[in-house]
Amino acid sequence: MKKGLATAILTALILLAFGRGIWALGEKSLWWDESLSLYRATSTLEYVLANEIVLTDGVTDLTTIDNHPPLYFLLLWASVRLFGQSEFALRFVSLGFAVLLVPLLYVTGKRLVDQWAGIAAAAMGAVSPMYLWYGQEARMYVMLATLSLLSFYCLVRAFFHRGEPSPPRHRWLWSVGYLVTAVCLVLTHYLSVLLIVFELAALGWLLLRGSGSRRTVGLTIAVVAVGLVPLLVHAWAVLPHQDSVPGFTFVPLWILLRDLLNSFSLGLSVDVGNWYTLLVDLLFLLAAGIGLAVLVRPTAPQRWHGAGWLLVGYLFVPIALIYLLSFFRPTYMNSRHLIFISPAFSLLVAVG
């Protein structure tokens, strides 16, 4: 594909994502969770960082802990002071991340596979019902998906390059970019730690193989691991205990997988009980399976093999971990809690 044509298609997809997201962006009233976002964003900076919400009936105040870390609310805190407190202004931050996800899917697909895969992945992001849903909501979930893909892309650029010569300075810059993005990811949603665990495992595999700069890989693992310890302790403390919060109960694996497949394919507003919904979901699953088969088949280029298994880990390791974690603490309510793995699904479908 000629560069000019690829640029034109990508530009059109970015405009499509922006146009469909900005349409009626401020029409719906804020729902309960969005009102909590507004509450934190209009508080003082110290209050935002404290992760507290004060519930009051006008007579008695009850201080509760918000289960979500502060990074998204810091962005919203700045946004409401620049653009006001309207529904449109509150949701524009999410729309920005939904639009950014489109070119990020393109460059990741192009880096891992080829330009056609990048274009197809960008198209998946531009028309995704799930990204539209959360791109029009004043919550952190589409930001979470964007940061997760950015961390994955930085990881690939820093450590899983395709064998082409890369100056050490460039690798260091991408390594620093990965570290910064990993921190931002966990400061957006604690469950994104599950993705970081996979990324650290991938780096550990590189270290054992002796691939790349052992010093850079080892230092990155050490810095991320040390930085995660206090966050993990805090996240474990604030996660709801079994049956302590409505909606947080143990979810069987097949229901979890069906929920994720449907959400990543058709979004949250379809009736999963309809046979044609199941049929379309299965077509998406088939495309993802074909994409994986294309990448890991014996005759595929060696770099495609690595891309295939990286995407498998990106998608399935957090699913396995959240399922195992649910035996001890309820951690899954619906697909938004694993939206950060949705880019891997989009990339596999794009290849298929």
VENWOQUI-V218622 format. One record per backbone hydrogen bond with DSSP energy under -0.5 kcal/mol. NH is the residue of the N-H (numbers start at 1). CO is the residue of the C=O. If there is no record, write none. Layout:
BEGIN
nh/co
NH/CO
NH/CO
END
This chain:
BEGIN
nh/co
6/2
7/3
8/4
9/5
10/6
11/7
12/8
13/9
14/10
15/11
16/12
17/13
18/14
19/15
20/16
21/17
22/18
23/19
25/22
27/24
28/24
35/31
36/32
37/33
38/34
39/35
40/36
41/37
42/38
43/40
48/44
49/45
50/46
51/47
51/48
52/47
53/64
55/53
55/62
57/60
62/55
64/53
64/62
66/51
71/187
74/70
75/71
76/72
77/73
78/74
79/75
80/76
81/77
82/78
82/79
83/79
84/80
90/86
91/87
92/88
93/89
95/91
96/92
97/93
98/94
99/95
100/96
101/97
102/98
102/99
103/99
104/100
105/101
106/102
107/103
108/104
109/105
110/106
111/107
112/108
113/109
114/109
118/114
119/115
120/116
121/117
122/118
123/119
124/120
125/121
126/122
127/123
128/124
132/128
133/129
134/130
135/131
136/132
136/133
137/134
139/137
144/140
145/141
146/142
147/143
148/144
149/145
150/146
151/147
152/148
153/149
154/150
155/151
156/152
157/153
158/154
159/155
160/155
160/156
170/167
171/167
172/168
173/169
174/170
175/171
176/172
177/173
178/174
179/175
180/176
181/177
182/178
183/179
184/180
185/181
186/182
187/183
188/185
189/185
192/189
193/190
194/191
195/192
196/192
197/193
198/194
199/195
200/196
201/197
202/198
203/199
204/200
205/201
206/202
207/203
208/204
209/205
210/206
211/206
214/212
217/213
218/214
219/215
220/216
221/217
222/218
223/219
224/220
225/221
226/222
227/223
228/224
229/225
230/226
231/227
232/228
233/229
234/230
235/231
236/232
237/233
238/234
239/235
243/248
244/241
245/241
248/245
249/247
249/332
252/250
256/252
257/253
258/254
259/255
260/256
261/257
262/258
263/259
264/260
265/261
266/262
267/262
267/263
272/270
274/271
278/274
279/275
280/276
281/277
282/278
283/279
284/280
285/281
286/282
287/283
288/284
289/285
290/286
291/287
292/288
293/289
294/290
295/291
296/292
297/293
300/297
304/301
305/301
306/302
307/303
308/304
309/305
310/306
311/307
312/308
313/309
314/310
315/311
316/312
317/313
318/313
319/315
320/316
321/317
322/318
323/319
324/320
325/321
326/322
327/324
328/325
329/325
333/331
337/334
338/335
339/336
341/338
342/339
344/341
345/341
346/342
347/343
348/344
349/345
350/346
351/347
352/348
END
